Amino acid sequence: MMSNIFLKRVYDPYDEADGSRILVDRLWPRGISKENARLTVWLKDVAPSPELRKWFCHKPKLFAEFRERYLEELHTSEPQIQAVKQIFELAEKDRVTLLYGAKDPVYNHAVVLLEELQRLTQTNKK
């Protein structure tokens, strides 16, 4: 199932192969219309808390600590836990593409989220 979840910038062109398109940002991406986004669902709750997002401010030197703090949120915040479950439910039925707006393809929360989804899938297989 985990090979069913992919990552893509929301600004990249729509592709039918995307399957279920899930925006995983708390804020709507600038310059994208709802029509062009072609979302299946917008899961604001899976994104980092506003406080954590503002603290990180997409600074690569803070990424390691950001990653730890975000994982802590994903493990302890009920809205985030429920949003992760929703992603898994969609991934059981279809390919899922997690969409994010950040310019940096390496230092962003969607990368951490995908890694965590992969880890949870491996844990659940054992």
Backbone as CSV, one residue per row, in Angstrom:
resi,resn,N_x,N_y,N_z,CA_x,CA_y,CA_z,C_x,C_y,C_z
1,MET,0.827,-1.210,0.000,0.000,0.000,0.000,0.861,1.259,0.000
2,MET,2.005,1.216,0.699,2.796,2.432,0.826,3.367,2.877,-0.501
3,SER,3.581,1.953,-1.418,4.058,2.355,-2.733,2.962,3.138,-3.435
4,ASN,1.845,3.288,-2.766,0.686,3.995,-3.283,0.669,5.473,-2.914
5,ILE,1.631,5.935,-2.107,1.633,7.326,-1.643,2.853,8.049,-2.201
6,PHE,2.593,9.182,-2.841,3.633,9.954,-3.508,3.591,11.401,-3.050
7,LEU,4.624,12.136,-3.420,4.785,13.531,-3.021,4.938,14.385,-4.269
8,LYS,4.341,15.578,-4.239,4.410,16.455,-5.411,4.104,17.885,-4.975
9,ARG,4.748,18.837,-5.616,4.399,20.240,-5.351,3.032,20.522,-5.951
10,VAL,2.239,21.284,-5.265,0.897,21.617,-5.747,0.985,22.448,-7.040
11,TYR,2.138,23.070,-7.269,2.331,23.895,-8.467,2.689,23.060,-9.702
12,ASP,3.051,21.793,-9.502,3.341,20.912,-10.637,2.034,20.586,-11.359
13,PRO,2.118,20.317,-12.662,0.889,20.069,-13.423,0.105,18.856,-12.910
14,TYR,-1.210,18.963,-12.986,-2.104,17.855,-12.645,-1.816,16.684,-13.580
15,ASP,-1.919,15.486,-13.022,-1.753,14.277,-13.818,-2.821,13.289,-13.353
16,GLU,-3.507,12.661,-14.283,-4.535,11.690,-13.896,-3.961,10.587,-13.020
17,ALA,-2.676,10.284,-13.209,-2.020,9.232,-12.427,-1.828,9.633,-10.962
18,ASP,-2.085,10.897,-10.612,-1.946,11.340,-9.220,-2.890,10.593,-8.289
19,GLY,-3.997,10.118,-8.804,-4.988,9.473,-7.947,-5.636,10.495,-7.033
20,SER,-5.804,10.157,-5.757,-6.371,11.094,-4.787,-5.334,12.170,-4.479
21,ARG,-5.719,13.412,-4.676,-4.800,14.543,-4.450,-5.143,15.194,-3.117
22,ILE,-4.165,15.141,-2.190,-4.388,15.641,-0.830,-3.435,16.795,-0.555
23,LEU,-3.995,17.980,-0.327,-3.172,19.119,0.078,-2.876,18.965,1.562
24,VAL,-1.582,18.948,1.918,-1.185,18.718,3.314,-0.613,19.983,3.957
25,ASP,-0.921,21.145,3.404,-0.507,22.430,3.962,-1.645,23.027,4.779
26,ARG,-1.287,23.789,5.802,-2.296,24.460,6.619,-2.824,25.711,5.914
27,LEU,-1.959,26.336,5.120,-2.352,27.546,4.392,-2.558,27.213,2.920
28,TRP,-3.530,27.896,2.305,-3.765,27.683,0.873,-2.568,28.239,0.087
29,PRO,-2.062,27.484,-0.896,-0.895,27.947,-1.661,-1.215,29.167,-2.530
30,ARG,-0.303,30.125,-2.513,-0.485,31.355,-3.285,-0.573,31.065,-4.779
31,GLY,-1.487,31.770,-5.436,-1.544,31.726,-6.887,-2.170,30.478,-7.480
32,ILE,-2.763,29.630,-6.656,-3.403,28.405,-7.160,-4.903,28.529,-6.913
33,SER,-5.675,28.329,-7.979,-7.130,28.354,-7.809,-7.593,26.981,-7.336
34,LYS,-8.761,26.954,-6.727,-9.328,25.677,-6.270,-9.500,24.729,-7.466
35,GLU,-9.886,25.286,-8.616,-10.080,24.460,-9.810,-8.760,23.829,-10.258
36,ASN,-7.696,24.641,-10.314,-6.405,24.130,-10.783,-5.771,23.147,-9.805
37,ALA,-6.080,23.282,-8.542,-5.513,22.371,-7.544,-6.089,20.964,-7.714
38,ARG,-7.325,20.874,-8.143,-8.008,19.583,-8.378,-7.814,18.622,-7.209
39,LEU,-8.145,19.112,-6.022,-7.946,18.325,-4.804,-9.051,17.306,-4.586
40,THR,-8.667,16.208,-3.985,-9.630,15.252,-3.454,-10.053,15.743,-2.072
41,VAL,-9.051,16.173,-1.298,-9.313,16.668,0.054,-8.160,17.577,0.482
42,TRP,-8.484,18.558,1.326,-7.477,19.439,1.915,-7.400,19.082,3.395
43,LEU,-6.300,18.429,3.792,-6.121,18.006,5.183,-5.222,19.000,5.923
44,LYS,-5.783,20.129,6.291,-5.029,21.149,7.035,-4.474,20.580,8.334
45,ASP,-5.262,19.689,8.961,-4.902,19.198,10.289,-3.652,18.337,10.321
46,VAL,-3.212,17.816,9.174,-2.010,16.978,9.172,-0.739,17.840,9.132
47,ALA,-0.896,19.106,8.807,0.248,20.026,8.711,0.772,20.378,10.107
48,PRO,1.999,20.868,10.166,2.532,21.314,11.462,1.666,22.425,12.061
49,SER,1.684,22.532,13.375,0.945,23.606,14.039,1.448,24.960,13.528
50,PRO,0.599,25.988,13.578,1.049,27.323,13.144,2.315,27.782,13.873
51,GLU,2.402,27.466,15.175,3.571,27.874,15.956,4.846,27.207,15.422
52,LEU,4.750,25.917,15.138,5.915,25.184,14.641,6.287,25.664,13.238
53,ARG,5.283,25.867,12.401,5.537,26.336,11.032,6.261,27.692,11.048
54,LYS,5.785,28.601,11.896,6.408,29.930,11.970,7.827,29.838,12.539
55,TRP,8.028,28.976,13.526,9.360,28.812,14.120,10.348,28.292,13.076
56,PHE,9.943,27.297,12.301,10.824,26.672,11.304,11.148,27.638,10.161
57,CYS,10.138,28.269,9.628,10.314,29.286,8.583,11.156,28.768,7.406
58,HIS,11.081,27.472,7.127,11.792,26.820,6.004,13.298,27.062,6.008
59,LYS,13.885,27.101,7.212,15.341,27.273,7.325,15.995,25.904,7.433
60,PRO,16.805,25.506,6.442,17.425,24.176,6.455,18.178,23.860,7.744
61,LYS,18.827,24.866,8.345,19.609,24.588,9.563,18.715,24.188,10.741
62,LEU,17.428,24.504,10.680,16.496,24.137,11.744,15.751,22.833,11.438
63,PHE,16.010,22.240,10.273,15.194,21.120,9.811,15.237,19.913,10.742
64,ALA,16.398,19.553,11.246,16.491,18.370,12.118,15.601,18.538,13.350
65,GLU,15.671,19.700,13.980,14.833,19.929,15.157,13.361,20.055,14.758
66,PHE,13.098,20.721,13.629,11.727,20.824,13.126,11.131,19.422,12.932
67,ARG,11.922,18.549,12.323,11.478,17.180,12.044,11.053,16.481,13.333
68,GLU,11.884,16.595,14.377,11.565,15.966,15.667,10.287,16.542,16.271
69,ARG,10.173,17.854,16.223,8.983,18.502,16.804,7.720,18.134,16.026
70,TYR,7.840,18.083,14.697,6.681,17.745,13.870,6.260,16.289,14.102
71,LEU,7.232,15.394,14.195,6.906,13.991,14.481,6.203,13.870,15.834
72,GLU,6.660,14.639,16.799,6.014,14.644,18.120,4.549,15.067,17.981
73,GLU,4.296,16.093,17.184,2.908,16.518,16.946,2.101,15.407,16.279
74,LEU,2.699,14.778,15.268,1.987,13.716,14.543,1.625,12.547,15.458
75,HIS,2.420,12.331,16.505,2.184,11.212,17.424,1.240,11.564,18.571
76,THR,1.074,12.856,18.862,0.336,13.236,20.069,-0.883,14.113,19.816
77,SER,-0.982,14.757,18.669,-2.112,15.654,18.390,-3.247,14.860,17.747
78,GLU,-4.384,14.820,18.416,-5.515,14.015,17.917,-5.947,14.422,16.498
79,PRO,-6.059,15.723,16.174,-6.438,16.075,14.792,-5.415,15.561,13.765
80,GLN,-4.135,15.605,14.102,-3.114,15.107,13.179,-3.179,13.583,13.061
81,ILE,-3.415,12.900,14.162,-3.543,11.441,14.141,-4.717,11.036,13.244
82,GLN,-5.833,11.725,13.370,-7.014,11.421,12.550,-6.745,11.700,11.070
83,ALA,-6.017,12.781,10.778,-5.696,13.114,9.390,-4.795,12.047,8.766
84,VAL,-3.841,11.535,9.539,-2.971,10.455,9.054,-3.820,9.218,8.738
85,LYS,-4.776,8.905,9.607,-5.668,7.761,9.356,-6.436,7.958,8.054
86,GLN,-6.877,9.198,7.813,-7.627,9.493,6.587,-6.760,9.261,5.343
87,ILE,-5.485,9.628,5.424,-4.568,9.380,4.299,-4.455,7.887,4.039
88,PHE,-4.286,7.100,5.101,-4.188,5.645,4.944,-5.464,5.059,4.340
89,GLU,-6.617,5.565,4.763,-7.889,5.070,4.220,-7.964,5.323,2.719
90,LEU,-7.561,6.509,2.288,-7.571,6.822,0.858,-6.552,5.959,0.107
91,ALA,-5.397,5.730,0.726,-4.337,4.949,0.075,-4.714,3.479,-0.077
92,GLU,-5.632,3.006,0.752,-6.088,1.618,0.609,-6.913,1.436,-0.654
93,LYS,-7.556,2.520,-1.116,-8.459,2.445,-2.266,-7.787,2.849,-3.576
94,ASP,-6.791,3.732,-3.500,-6.271,4.350,-4.711,-4.873,4.902,-4.439
95,ARG,-4.190,5.228,-5.504,-2.932,5.954,-5.385,-3.239,7.308,-4.738
96,VAL,-2.319,7.784,-3.903,-2.483,9.065,-3.218,-1.262,9.937,-3.513
97,THR,-1.512,11.195,-3.827,-0.431,12.156,-4.006,-0.591,13.252,-2.964
98,LEU,0.415,13.371,-2.087,0.432,14.432,-1.082,0.978,15.681,-1.740
99,LEU,0.222,16.756,-1.689,0.610,18.007,-2.330,1.037,19.030,-1.285
100,TYR,2.127,19.744,-1.602,2.623,20.779,-0.696,3.026,21.992,-1.523
101,GLY,3.090,23.143,-0.876,3.394,24.376,-1.589,4.831,24.860,-1.454
102,ALA,5.589,24.313,-0.523,6.952,24.795,-0.259,7.820,24.732,-1.513
103,LYS,8.711,25.718,-1.647,9.636,25.741,-2.792,10.700,24.657,-2.664
104,ASP,11.145,24.414,-1.431,12.234,23.469,-1.194,11.695,22.033,-1.164
105,PRO,12.156,21.177,-2.097,11.642,19.807,-2.142,12.244,18.885,-1.076
106,VAL,13.242,19.371,-0.338,13.919,18.542,0.663,13.531,18.944,2.082
107,TYR,13.591,20.245,2.364,13.372,20.740,3.726,11.946,21.254,3.885
108,ASN,10.993,20.332,3.921,9.609,20.732,4.144,8.873,19.630,4.899
109,HIS,7.736,19.976,5.462,7.008,19.033,6.324,6.446,17.841,5.554
110,ALA,6.148,18.003,4.272,5.568,16.894,3.501,6.554,15.734,3.391
111,VAL,7.839,16.043,3.319,8.878,15.004,3.282,8.850,14.209,4.589
112,VAL,8.758,14.909,5.702,8.702,14.259,7.018,7.426,13.419,7.120
113,LEU,6.323,13.964,6.652,5.052,13.246,6.695,5.128,11.957,5.880
114,LEU,5.674,12.028,4.679,5.794,10.831,3.846,6.668,9.774,4.530
115,GLU,7.792,10.207,5.104,8.671,9.268,5.829,7.921,8.602,6.980
116,GLU,7.126,9.375,7.693,6.373,8.829,8.823,5.310,7.841,8.333
117,LEU,4.641,8.146,7.249,3.649,7.228,6.682,4.327,5.913,6.271
118,GLN,5.510,6.021,5.695,6.259,4.818,5.302,6.657,4.011,6.538
119,ARG,7.111,4.706,7.582,7.502,4.026,8.818,6.301,3.316,9.444
120,LEU,5.160,3.981,9.483,3.959,3.381,10.066,3.510,2.168,9.283
121,THR,3.660,2.220,7.973,3.290,1.077,7.130,4.184,-0.115,7.439
122,GLN,5.488,0.130,7.573,6.420,-0.957,7.897,6.118,-1.536,9.265
123,THR,5.816,-0.678,10.231,5.501,-1.120,11.594,4.245,-1.981,11.612
124,ASN,3.251,-1.572,10.814,1.976,-2.294,10.786,2.091,-3.633,10.061
125,LYS,3.106,-3.788,9.219,3.288,-5.046,8.492,3.882,-6.129,9.380
126,LYS,4.584,-5.712,10.441,5.285,-6.681,11.306,4.333,-7.393,12.236
